[in-house]
Amino acid sequence: LAPGLIFGSCLLLVVVTFLFATSSSAPPTSPLATPAAHRGTASSSPSFLARARQPPSRPQPGWREYAPAGALSTVHSPNRRSRRRGDVMVPRVDIGGFEVDLSDPTIQAYVGGAFAAVLGGIGLLAGQQQQQQDGASGWKASGPLRGFGSPAGPSVTDAVGVFGATGKTGSRIVSDLLTRGKDVVGFCRDVKKAEEQFKNITTLASGSLVLRQADVTKFETLLEAPEKLLDGVSQLVVSLGPIYGKQEDGTFGPVDGMTPEAVDYQGVANIVKTAQRAMVPKTEVEYKDIYNFGWNQVKGAEEWTNFDDTIMGGTSKSELKPAGGMIKWEGELVTDGGGFCGMRTKEFENQTVSLSDFDGIRLRVRGDGNRYKFTVSLRDGRRYQHPFQTQKGIIQDVELKFENFVALSTQNANNADYSCEPLSQADRSDVAFLNIVLSKFEFNGYPNPAGVPEKFSLLLEKIEGFSNPKPQIVLVTSAACERNARITSQEERNADIPIVQLNPNGILNWKYKGEFAVRNSGFSYTVVRPCGLTTINETEKYELELRQGDIISGAISRSEVASLVTTSLFQPGASGKTFEARRSEAKDGKGKDGVAPAVISRQILTLVPDSERFTRGLPVLPPALDPPAAELSEEEKEKVLNDPRVRAKREAEPGEQQVVGRDDTSKGKNLVSAPSIVVYRNGQPVEENKANSAPSFVVYRNGQLVA
C-alpha cells in the first residue's frame, strides 16, 4: 500500500505542475472556470495558498509591483500563472482557455477531493490485491503478527482468541468455533507449524482464522503491543499444558521451560495481564427500551391491543388505556369458556422485529398480586411463554430470561412442547408479536398457582431487553485441582485418588493457581475442569455429567471438552461458574447426544456461580497454594503404581494422560500425546514406550527422574 500511495502522490503533483505551466484560449464550458473575457473582482478573503505567495521586495520577471488594494492586474508572465489582488499574488491556471482561480475555496475543495479520491482508489486496489493473494493460499484469513505489527490479511471483529490453539484440545476448540461460524484468532509459538496444521480446517469452516505468534511464558513479548495482539478479540479461551520430551541428559521431562508452573500458572497469569491492558471487562447487565409507555415514549400504547377469549366464544373482556406515564390493562376474567384475557402487540407486518441482541425481557410493572405469562410468538408459528408473579400495589422489575421460556404446543396453547428446542438466538431474530396473558391455566392443564380473580388491573411502564455478560475468558484446567487444594495432611493425600497422591511437578497446584488468576482478573469467566482425557470411543455419543465441588472422576474426550467450551462462550448463564465434566457412567448414558448445545446449556443453567456455592451446600473454594515441598517415598509410589485404577488406565490407554500435557520428543514430527506423569521402577519406565505411545506416569524429584 505504501508504494502505491507514494506513486499516486507523485503522479498528482506532476499533473498539477503541468496544469500550472499550461495556457491557451478557448470559450468557457465549465462552471468551475472563469472565462478570460468575464473576469470579475476576486474574493476579498485570500486563501492560504494565496497568502503563501507574497511578492518579492523588488520587481522580478513575471511579477508586477504593488498595486492599490482591490485592484486586479495581470502578471508580466505570458502564461498568466497568477494575478495580483492588492498586495497579494492570486494563483490562477488557464486550462484550455478557461482561467481557474486557485484561491477560490470551492476550487480548492474540488482539488482536495480529487487528491483524496486518487489515494483512496490506489488503497482500494492494493487492498483487493492483498485479499486475492490471501485467498490464493486457501485461507479465509491468515495473518500472523510479526514483531507485533498489524496483522496481514483481513481483520476480524468479535473474534475468539484461543491460547494453546495447536494443542490436541485447543485445535478441536478452534475447529468447533470455526464450524459454528465464529472468527478465531489462534495464538501459538510457531506460526508456520500452525498454518500447516490448520490448512484444511480453514477451507471447510464458515468462520475465519487468523494466526498470531505468542509465547505465554515470555511476558515481555506479550506486553510489546497487547492492543495489536488482541485486536478484534472479544473473548478468550485458554487451553494450555506443559510440554514433555527428552531432555539434553536423555531423561524425560518438561522441555523448553514449559513446566506446569511456567505454563499453567505464570502463563495464564501473563494472559490475564495482557487482556487487562487490551480488553474492557464486561460484568454489568445492559438494558435497552423495547416499549416505553412513559413520558419519553419509544413505542407506545397505540401498537398494543386487547386479545381476549371472546375469539373462541368466551365472555372475558379487557381494555387498554394510558394512566399517568404508564399503560393500564384491566378487565374481568370469566372462567367459563376460554378463561383468559390478553394484551398483545399488533402484528409486525412488513417488518422484521428481532430480539436476538438480548438475553431476556425486563418488565417494569405495578401489579395486583396475580400471576401473568409473557409470550414471544415467532413468525413460523412457534410460541414460547414465561410466567411471572406480581405483588399488589408495588412497582417491580421482572426479569424473564429467554433460556427459561417454555415452548408451547402448536395444537394446544396451554400445553408444553417437550420436543421443541429452547428459544435460541437465531429463533429470536424474527418475532411475529409479543403478548401478556392472564389465564386460568399455567401449563398442561394445571391451574394458575395464584388463583383466578374476577377483576384484574396491571400497570405497565416499559418493556426492556437486557443483555447479560457472556464469559470473556474460558479456562480449561483439570479435575482434581480443587480437591488437591483441600488436602491438609499426608494421610488425606494417601486416601485420595492417584493423581492427587502423585501431583507430579505440583501440576494440580499450578493449575489451581491459574484458575485464581482468572477469577481475580475482573473479567467474566468460566472454568471447565475435564476429568481424565480419553481416546476410547471418541466417535461414540455419550451423555455428559457436569458437577461442582470437585468430587467426581472419570473420562471425557477432547472433542467433548471442545463442545463444552464453545457452548460456554455463547451462554451467559456460564459466567462466574466452575464445573467438572465427565462422560456419564450410567448404563443408558451411551448413545445420547450429550454435546448438543441445547443439552449442555440446560446443564450449565443448573450450576451455581462460584460466589454462591455455599447456598447449595457446596464448599467454598479453598486458597491457592504452592505445591508441598515433601516428596513421595518409595513405598508411596509403589502403592500408587499398584492401584487398580492406575493399572486399568495404563492397560487401556498406555499413551494417554490423566492431566493435560503434550509430548515434544519428535520436534514437530509425528507428535504423540504424552502423559503429565510417568512412573519409573528401578530406573526404567514401568511400561516401555511404544510407537505413538507414551508411559502413563512420570515421577520427578528436584527436577530429575526418580530412579
N, C-alpha and C positions, 0 to 999 in steps of 0.2 A: 504493500500500500504506500509506503514512504517514497519509493522511487516514482510511483505514479503521481503523487501529489507534487513532487519537485518538478517533474516533467510538465505537468499541467500548468503550474505557476509560471514556469519559464515561457511556455507557449503563449500564455495570455499576455505576458509582458512584451513579447515580440510583436503581438498583434496590436497592442496599444501604442507601442513605439512607431509602428508602421502607420497607424492612423494619424498620429501627430505629424508625421513627415509628409503626408499626402494632401494634395489640394487639387480642385478642378471646379468647373462651373456647370451647373445644371439646374433646372427648375425644381422647386421644393416638392417632395412627395411624402414626407413623414412628419407627423406632429411632434416628434422628438427633436427635430432640427429647425433652426431659424433661418429662413431664406436670406441670402445676401441682400436682396432688394427690399426686405421687410425688417431690417434690424431696428430694434427699438431700444429703449433705455434699459440698462442692465439692472439686475436686482440690487437693492440697497444693502443687502447683507452678504458680503463676500464669503465664499466658502473657505474651509480650511486649506484646500488646495490653492485657492486664490491668495490667501494670506501668505502662504509659503513662498510664493514667487514675488518677492519685493524687488523693485528696480534697483540697479546698482547706483552708486553715488555719482557716477558721471556717465554720460551717454555712451552706449556701446552699440555696435551693429545689431540691428534687429530690435532696438529699444527706442522709445521716444521719451523725451524729457517730461518732467512733471507738468501735468495739465490741471486746470481748475477742477474742484470737486464736482462730480456729477457729469463732467464732460466725457463723451465717448470718442475715442480716437483709435486709429489703427496703428499697428507697429510698422517699422520700416521693412520687415521681412516680407518678401513677395509671397511666402507661403501663409502669411497671416495666422501664425500659430497661436497668437493671443491678442487681446485687445485691452486697452487701458481704461479702467473706470476710476476716475480721480487719480489718486496716487498709488493705485493698486493694479497690478497686472492681472487681467482676467483671461484664463486659459480657454482657448476655443480650438475646434478642429473642423476643417472643411472636408466633408465626405461626399464626393460626387456632386459638389456644388452646394451642399447644404451645410451650413455652419452650425455645429453643435457647441453650446455653451457649457463647458465642463464645470463651471461654478454653480450651475443650476442644481439644487438638491435633488430634483426629480431625476435628472440625468445621472447624477452620482448614484442614486438608488438603483437605477437600471444597470449601471456598470457593475456595482457591487453584487447585484443579484446574478448577473451573468457569470461573474467570477465564482460565486458560491455554487452555481449550477455545474460549472465545469469541474470543480473539485469534487462535488457530490457524485457526478457521473463517473469520474475516474475511480472514486472509492467504491461505488457500486459494482463496477466491472471487476475491480480487484477482489472484492468480497465474493462475487459469483465464481471467479476463477478459483479462489481458495476452497469454496464449497465443492466445486467439481473435483478438485484434487483430493479432498477428504472423501468424497463419495466414491472415487475411483478405487479406494482400498477396501470398500465394502463396509466401512464403519459409518454408523449414523452420526456419531460424534466422537472423535478421538483426539484429545488434546492434553497431553501430559504437561505439567508445569515444569519448565526447565529454569532453574535458578529463581523460581517463584515469579516468573514473569506472567504475562497474560496468557491464558490457555489458548492454544491453537484450535482452530475449528469452531463450530457453532457453540455459543454459550448455552448454559442451562439455567432454569429458574425453578424454584420449589423442588429441588432435587434432594435425594437421599444420599448422604456421604457414607461410604462403608469402609471402615478401617479393618484391615485383615481381609481385603477383598479377594486375594488369591488363595486363601486357606480353604480347606475342604468344606468347612461350614460357611465361611464368608462367600465363597464362589457360588454356593447354592442360594444364598440370600440375594446376591446380585442378580442371578438368573431369575429368581422368583419375582423380584421387583420389576425387572425389565419386562417380564411376561405380563405383569399387571399394568403395563403402560407407564410406569414411573421412571423418570430420568434418574440416573445414578452417576455419582462421582466415586470412582474406586480409588482408594489410597493404597499405595503399595511401594515397596522399596525398589523394585526393579520393574520399570515401566515396559521395557521391551519384552520381558518374560510375560508380563500380564497381557500385553497385546496379543501374543501368540496363544495364550491360554483362552482368551475371550474372542478370538477371531470368528468363531462360528456362532457364538451366542448372540452377538450384536446384529447379525443378519437375520436372525429368526425372531427376535424380540420386538415389541412395539415401542418400548422406551428407548432412550438414548443413553449411551455410556461414554463418560469422559474419564480418562485415567490421569492421575496426578501422583507425583512422587512424594512420599512422606515416610520418614523413619521415626516412629513414635518414641524410640529410645534416645533420640537426639533432640532435646527440647529446643536447642538454639536454632536448628534448621526450621522447626515449625514456626518460630517467632519471627523469622525474617520478614514474612508478609502473610500474617494469618488471614487478612481480608481476602487476599487473592487465592490462598489455599482453599478457603471455604466459600469462594464466590459462587453464588447461585444455590447454595446448600441451605436447606431449612431444617433438616432432621439428620441425625447421625445414628449409625449402627456401629457398635464396637464389638468385634468378634476376634479376639486375639488369643494367642497362646505361645508358650515358649517353643523354641526350635531345638531339636536334638539331633546329634550326629556324632561322627567320630572326631575326636579332638586330636591335636598335634601329637600327644603322647600315646595315641591309639585307643584311649578309653572312650566310652560312650557317654555323652552328656550335652549340656547346653552349648551351642556354638554361636560365634559372632556376638557374644554378650547377650544373647536373647534368653536370659534366665527368667524364671517366674517373677522375681522381684522387678527386673527391668521392664518386663512386658506387661504383666497382669496388674501391677500396681503403678510403677512410675510411668509406664507408657499410657495407661488410662488417665492418670493424673495430668500428664502432658497434653493429652487430647482435650481434657476439660479446660485447662488453662488457655489453650488456643481458641476453643469455642467461646470462652468468656470475652475474648478480645475481638471476635468477629461476628458473633450471633447475639441476638437480643432475647433474653428469657421471656417466654410467654406462659405465664401461670394464671392469668386472670381470665375470667369469663367475659366475652364480648357480647353486647346486646345491640339489636337494631330493630327499629319500628317496622312492623308489617302493616298494622292498622292502628291509628291513634284517633280515638273518639273524643279527645280533649280539645282544648282551645287551639293548640297548634296541630291542626289536623293534617295527617298524611293521607290516609284513605278513610273515609267516614261512613256514617250510617247509611248513606244513600246506596252503598254497594252491598248491603245486607237486607235480608227479608225473613219473615217468619216461615216456618215449614212444619206444619202440624199433622196429626193423624187424620185430619179430615180428607186427605188424599186417598185414604183407604176405608172411608166410611165411619171414622171416629168423630167424636164431638169435642175434643180438646181444642183450645184456642189460645193464641198468644199474640202480642204486638210489640213493636219496637218503637222507641221514641227517645229524643235527646233529653238529658237530665243533668244539667249543671256540669258540663265538661265530661260527661260520661254518656253511654248509651244504656237505656233501661229496657230490659226484656222481662216482661211479666205476662202472666196468663193463668189459666185454670186447666189443670190436668185431670182428665176423666179416664179412669182405669178401664172402664168398659169400652171395648173396641180396640183401637191400636195402642192407646195408653202412652202417648209420647207427644212432646212439643219440641220444636227445634228452631234455631236461628241459623241461617246459613248465608254464605256469600252467593251473589248471583253468578250464574255460570260464567267462567272465564272463557268467553268466546273470542276466537280470532286472536288469541294471545297465549304465550307460554308463561306460566307462573311457576317459578322454581323455588324450592326450599332447600336445595342441595348445599347451599353455603352454611346451613345451620345444623346444629346437633339436636335441637329441640325447640319447643314453643314455651314462652312465658306469658301468662295472663295476669293482668292486674285487675282484680275484681273486688266488689263488696258483696259478699254472699248473704244467703238466707238460711244456711245450715243444710242445704240439700246437696245431693251428690249428682254431678253432671258428667257428661262424657264429651270429649273433644274428638272430632273426626277429621281425618285427611283422606279425601277421595281422589284417586288418580284417574287420569283420562282413559286408561284401559279398563276401568270398571272396578278395580280392586279398592278396598277401603280398609283403613286402619284406625283404631279407636283407643283412647286413653281416658279412664275415669279420673275425676278429681273431686275432692271433698271441699266444701266451703264452710266458713264459720259465719254465724249470723251477725250482721252488722259490723263486721271487721273487714277493713281493706287488707288484702293479702296478695302476695305474688306467688303464683302457682307455676312451677316448672314441670314440663312434660317432655321427657327425653324420647326422641324418636325410637331409640333402641327398645323402649318399653311398650311401644304401641302394639296392640293386639290385632292380628289380621282377622277380618270378618268374612264369613261365607258369602258368596255371591247369590246363594239360594235363600238364605235366611239371615237377615241383618242382625239378629240377636245372637247368632252362633259364631264361635271362633273357628277359623280355618287353620288346622294344625299342619297342613301340607304347604301352606304359603310361606315364602321366605320373609324374614323380617324386613321392615321398611328401610331399604337401603338408600344410599346417597343418590344412586342412579334413578331409583324409583321416584325420589322427591323432586326430580328435575322437571316433571310435567304434571302439575296438580290441576284437577278439574274444579274443585271447590272445597271450602272448609265449612264445618258446621259445629255447633254446640247443641247437645240434645239432653233433655230431661226425660227419662224413661222409667217405666215401672220394672224394667228388666236390667240386670247387669250384663252377664254373658250366659249363653247356653240355657236360657230359660230360668236362671236363678234370679230371685227378686233383688231389687235395688236395696243394698245394705242399709241405707239411710231412710228407707221408707219412701212412700209416695204421698206428697202433700196435695191438697186440692188446689191451693193457690201458691204461686211462687213469684219471686222477684229477684232478678240478678242484674247488678250494675257492673258494666264492663268499661274500663277506662282505655285500655290498649292491649294489643296483641304484639308481642315481640318475638323475633327469632334470636336464639343465643348460640354461641359457638364456644364449646369447651376446649381448653388447650389439649392438643394431642401430644404424645411423648416426643420431645425433641431429641432425646438420647435413649436408645435401646441398647442395653449392655448384656452380652451373653457371657455368663460365668459358668458355674458348675454347682450341682447339688453337693451337699456336704460342707459347703463353705460355712454356713451358719452353725451347723451342729458342731463343727470343729471349733468355732469361736466360743462355744458354750462349755468346752472342756475345761475343767478346773483342776484335775488331778490325773496322774498316770493310770490310776485304777479305772477312771471313767474312759480314758482313751483306749485302754486294753479291752474294754467291754463294747466298744463301738464297732462300726463296720470297718473292713480292711483299709479303705482309702484314708479314713480318719486316723487309724492306727499308724499308718506309714507316713502320710503327709510329706511326700518327698520334696526336698528343697523348699519346704514351707509353702508349697503352692496354694494350699487352701487358705492360708493366712493372707497371702499376697492377693489372691483373687477377691477375698472379702474386703481387704483394704481398698481395692479398686472400686468395689461397689460403693463404699462410703464416699470416695471421691466424687462419684456421680451423684449420690444422694445430696451431698453438700454443695453441688455446683450452682444451684439457683435455677436450673432448667427443669422442666417437666421430664420425667424419666420412667422407664420400665426396666426391671432387671429380670432376665429369663435365665433360670438355672436348669439346664438339662441334666438328667441322670446319665448313666453310662452310655456313651455313644456306640452304636452298633451298626454293622453292615449286614446283619442277618435279615432276610426278607425285606429288603429295602423297598421293593416294588409292591409289597402287600399293604393293604389298608388296615389300620388299627384305630380303635378308639383311644383317645389320649386322656390322661388324667392330669389336671392342674391342681396342685396343692400348695399350701403355705405352712410355714413353721419348720421346714427342712426336716421332715421325719420319714420321707419315703426314699426308696432306692429302686432301681430297675433299669430299663433300657429304652432308648429312643434313637431314631435315625437322624442323620444330619438334615435330610430333606424335611423331616417333620419339624425340626428345630427352625429351619428357614421359614416354614409356614407360620409358626408361632410368632416369629419376629416381624414378618411383613404384616400380619394381621394386627399385631400390637401397634405398629406405626400408624395405622389408619383408625384405631379405636380410641376415642377419648377416654373411655372407661378403663383403659390400661394405665393411665397416668398415675404415678406415685405408687405403683404396686410391684412387689417382688413375688415370684412364684417358681415352684419346681414343676418339672414336666416329665412324664414317662408314658410309655405305652401301657394301656390297660392290661392287667394280668387276669381279668375275668375271662371265663370260658367263652363267653359270647362277645368278647372285645375285638376279636379278629374279624375282618371283613367290613367293618364300619368306617365310614369316611370321617375320620377324626380331624383332618386338616382343612375341611371346608371352612371358609372364613366365617360363615354364619354360626357354625358349630363352635369354633374357637371363641368367637365373640361372646356367645352365651355363657361359656365357662368363665371368661375373663370378667364379665359383669358380676359374677357371684363372688369374686375375690374382694378383699378389703384392702384399702390403702395402708401403706406401712405405718402411717401416723395413727391409724385406728385399730391396729391389730389387737390391742388389749380389750377392745369392745367385743371381740369374737372369741375370747378365751385363748388367743394366741400369745406366746411370749413376746415381749418387746425385743427389738433387735439388740444383740449383745455388742459390746465395744469391739473395735477393730484393733488387734494387737499384732506385734511381730511374732514370727514363729518361735517356739520354745527352743532354748539352747540345748536341752538334753537330747541325746541321740538314742536310737534304738539299740537294745542289747541283741546279742546273737540269738538268745532264746526267744526274744520278742519277734525277731524276723522269721525265725523258724515257725513260730506259731501262726504268723500271718501267712506264710508260704503254704502251710498245710490246711488253711481254712478251706472248707469245701466250696465256698462261694468263689474263692480265688482260683482254685483248681478247675472248677467248672467253666469259669470265664476264659481261662487260659486255653483250655482244651477246645472250646467252641470257637474262639476268635483269637488265635495267638498273635495276630498282628494288630489288634485293636487296643484302645486305650480307655482308661477309666476317667481320666482328666484330660482336657483339651491340650494338645501339643502337636508339633509337627517334626518330621524327620528331614534332615538336610544332608544325609550321608552321601547321596549321589550328586550333590551340587547341581540340581536342576534337571537331572536325567532320571527318568523312571522313579520319581519320588514315591515313597511308600509312607503310610501312616505309621508313626512311632508312638509308643506309649509315653506318658509322663513318668512312669515307674517301671523299672526293670530290677528284678531281684537276682543277685548273684549268689552262688553257693560254691565255696572253695575256689573262688577266683574265676568261675565260669558261669555264664548265664544258665538259669535253670532250664530254659528251653532254647535250643540253638536257633539262631536267626536263619530264616529261610528266605528264598527269593520272594520279594513282595510281602515279606512278613517281618515282624519285629517282636522282641520279647514283651511279655506282659507287664513286667515291673523292673525298675532300676532303683537301687538304693545307693545314696551318696552320703559320705561323711566328710565335712570340711572341704567340700568341692571335689573329692575323689571317690571313685567307685569303692564300695565296701567289698573287700576280697573275702 
